C-alpha cells in the first residue's frame, strides 16, 4: 500500500533563508533583514472599466439625485402654493367685506327709496339717497337725488355741500 504524498506528520524541508541587505540613506551601515520565501505577494489593483455593478451603482445614484431634486422642487411648489393661497384668501376676505358693506348700503338705499315713494316731500330722504348712491359709486343717481333735495330746499347747506362733492368727484 502506497502512502499519499502529503499527510500529517510529514514535514517538508525548509529552504534556507537568503539575507536581504537594506542600506540606510542616513548611515552607510547595512542591516540584514530576512524575509521568508513563502510570503505572498499582494497584487496591485488594475483600473478597469466600470463593470455592471459599478454601472448599476452609478445609475442608482443618478436616479436618487433626480428623485431628491424632484422632491425639493415639489416642496418648493407646495410652499409657493401655500403663500399664494394665503394671499388669495386675504383678497377674498377683503372682497367679502366689501360685498357685505355694499349689501348693507343697497338695503339702506332700498329702504330710503321706498320711504320717498310714501313721502315725496321729505328733503332729508333725498339727501340720504344721494349720499348712499355716491358711496355705491352711482354718481348719476346721486346727482338726481340731490337735485330733488335742492328743488325742495335750495338753501340747504348739507345739500349744497353734497352737490359740490359729487361734482368734484366727477
Secondary structure as a PSIPRED ss2 file (coil, helix, strand):
# PSIPRED VFORMAT (PSIPRED V4.0)

   1 X C   1.000  0.000  0.000
   2 X C   1.000  0.000  0.000
   3 X C   1.000  0.000  0.000
   4 X C   1.000  0.000  0.000
   5 X C   1.000  0.000  0.000
   6 X C   1.000  0.000  0.000
   7 X C   1.000  0.000  0.000
   8 X C   1.000  0.000  0.000
   9 X C   1.000  0.000  0.000
  10 X C   1.000  0.000  0.000
  11 X C   1.000  0.000  0.000
  12 X C   1.000  0.000  0.000
  13 X C   1.000  0.000  0.000
  14 X C   1.000  0.000  0.000
  15 X C   1.000  0.000  0.000
  16 X C   1.000  0.000  0.000
  17 X C   1.000  0.000  0.000
  18 X C   1.000  0.000  0.000
  19 X E   0.000  0.000  1.000
  20 X E   0.000  0.000  1.000
  21 X E   0.000  0.000  1.000
  22 X E   0.000  0.000  1.000
  23 X E   0.000  0.000  1.000
  24 X C   1.000  0.000  0.000
  25 X C   1.000  0.000  0.000
  26 X C   1.000  0.000  0.000
  27 X C   1.000  0.000  0.000
  28 X C   1.000  0.000  0.000
  29 X C   1.000  0.000  0.000
  30 X E   0.000  0.000  1.000
  31 X E   0.000  0.000  1.000
  32 X E   0.000  0.000  1.000
  33 X E   0.000  0.000  1.000
  34 X E   0.000  0.000  1.000
  35 X C   1.000  0.000  0.000
  36 X C   1.000  0.000  0.000
  37 X C   1.000  0.000  0.000
  38 X C   1.000  0.000  0.000
  39 X C   1.000  0.000  0.000
  40 X C   1.000  0.000  0.000
  41 X C   1.000  0.000  0.000
  42 X C   1.000  0.000  0.000
  43 X C   1.000  0.000  0.000
  44 X C   1.000  0.000  0.000
  45 X C   1.000  0.000  0.000
  46 X C   1.000  0.000  0.000
  47 X C   1.000  0.000  0.000
  48 X C   1.000  0.000  0.000
  49 X C   1.000  0.000  0.000
  50 X C   1.000  0.000  0.000
  51 X C   1.000  0.000  0.000
  52 X H   0.000  1.000  0.000
  53 X H   0.000  1.000  0.000
  54 X H   0.000  1.000  0.000
  55 X H   0.000  1.000  0.000
  56 X H   0.000  1.000  0.000
  57 X H   0.000  1.000  0.000
  58 X H   0.000  1.000  0.000
  59 X H   0.000  1.000  0.000
  60 X H   0.000  1.000  0.000
  61 X H   0.000  1.000  0.000
  62 X H   0.000  1.000  0.000
  63 X H   0.000  1.000  0.000
  64 X H   0.000  1.000  0.000
  65 X H   0.000  1.000  0.000
  66 X H   0.000  1.000  0.000
  67 X H   0.000  1.000  0.000
  68 X H   0.000  1.000  0.000
  69 X H   0.000  1.000  0.000
  70 X H   0.000  1.000  0.000
  71 X H   0.000  1.000  0.000
  72 X H   0.000  1.000  0.000
  73 X H   0.000  1.000  0.000
  74 X H   0.000  1.000  0.000
  75 X H   0.000  1.000  0.000
  76 X H   0.000  1.000  0.000
  77 X H   0.000  1.000  0.000
  78 X H   0.000  1.000  0.000
  79 X H   0.000  1.000  0.000
  80 X H   0.000  1.000  0.000
  81 X H   0.000  1.000  0.000
  82 X H   0.000  1.000  0.000
  83 X H   0.000  1.000  0.000
  84 X H   0.000  1.000  0.000
  85 X H   0.000  1.000  0.000
  86 X H   0.000  1.000  0.000
  87 X H   0.000  1.000  0.000
  88 X H   0.000  1.000  0.000
  89 X H   0.000  1.000  0.000
  90 X H   0.000  1.000  0.000
  91 X H   0.000  1.000  0.000
  92 X H   0.000  1.000  0.000
  93 X H   0.000  1.000  0.000
  94 X H   0.000  1.000  0.000
  95 X H   0.000  1.000  0.000
  96 X H   0.000  1.000  0.000
  97 X H   0.000  1.000  0.000
  98 X H   0.000  1.000  0.000
  99 X H   0.000  1.000  0.000
 100 X H   0.000  1.000  0.000
 101 X H   0.000  1.000  0.000
 102 X H   0.000  1.000  0.000
 103 X H   0.000  1.000  0.000
 104 X H   0.000  1.000  0.000
 105 X H   0.000  1.000  0.000
 106 X H   0.000  1.000  0.000
 107 X H   0.000  1.000  0.000
 108 X H   0.000  1.000  0.000
 109 X H   0.000  1.000  0.000
 110 X H   0.000  1.000  0.000
 111 X H   0.000  1.000  0.000
 112 X H   0.000  1.000  0.000
 113 X H   0.000  1.000  0.000
 114 X H   0.000  1.000  0.000
 115 X H   0.000  1.000  0.000
 116 X H   0.000  1.000  0.000
 117 X H   0.000  1.000  0.000
 118 X H   0.000  1.000  0.000
 119 X C   1.000  0.000  0.000
 120 X C   1.000  0.000  0.000
 121 X C   1.000  0.000  0.000
 122 X C   1.000  0.000  0.000
 123 X H   0.000  1.000  0.000
 124 X H   0.000  1.000  0.000
 125 X H   0.000  1.000  0.000
 126 X H   0.000  1.000  0.000
 127 X H   0.000  1.000  0.000
 128 X H   0.000  1.000  0.000
 129 X H   0.000  1.000  0.000
 130 X H   0.000  1.000  0.000
 131 X H   0.000  1.000  0.000
 132 X H   0.000  1.000  0.000
 133 X H   0.000  1.000  0.000
 134 X H   0.000  1.000  0.000
 135 X H   0.000  1.000  0.000
 136 X H   0.000  1.000  0.000
 137 X C   1.000  0.000  0.000
 138 X C   1.000  0.000  0.000
 139 X H   0.000  1.000  0.000
 140 X H   0.000  1.000  0.000
 141 X H   0.000  1.000  0.000
 142 X H   0.000  1.000  0.000
 143 X H   0.000  1.000  0.000
 144 X H   0.000  1.000  0.000
 145 X H   0.000  1.000  0.000
 146 X H   0.000  1.000  0.000
 147 X H   0.000  1.000  0.000
 148 X H   0.000  1.000  0.000
 149 X H   0.000  1.000  0.000
 150 X H   0.000  1.000  0.000
 151 X H   0.000  1.000  0.000
 152 X H   0.000  1.000  0.000
 153 X C   1.000  0.000  0.000
 154 X C   1.000  0.000  0.000
 155 X C   1.000  0.000  0.000
 156 X C   1.000  0.000  0.000
 157 X H   0.000  1.000  0.000
 158 X H   0.000  1.000  0.000
 159 X H   0.000  1.000  0.000
 160 X H   0.000  1.000  0.000
 161 X H   0.000  1.000  0.000
 162 X H   0.000  1.000  0.000
 163 X H   0.000  1.000  0.000
 164 X H   0.000  1.000  0.000
 165 X H   0.000  1.000  0.000
 166 X H   0.000  1.000  0.000
 167 X H   0.000  1.000  0.000
 168 X H   0.000  1.000  0.000
 169 X H   0.000  1.000  0.000
 170 X C   1.000  0.000  0.000
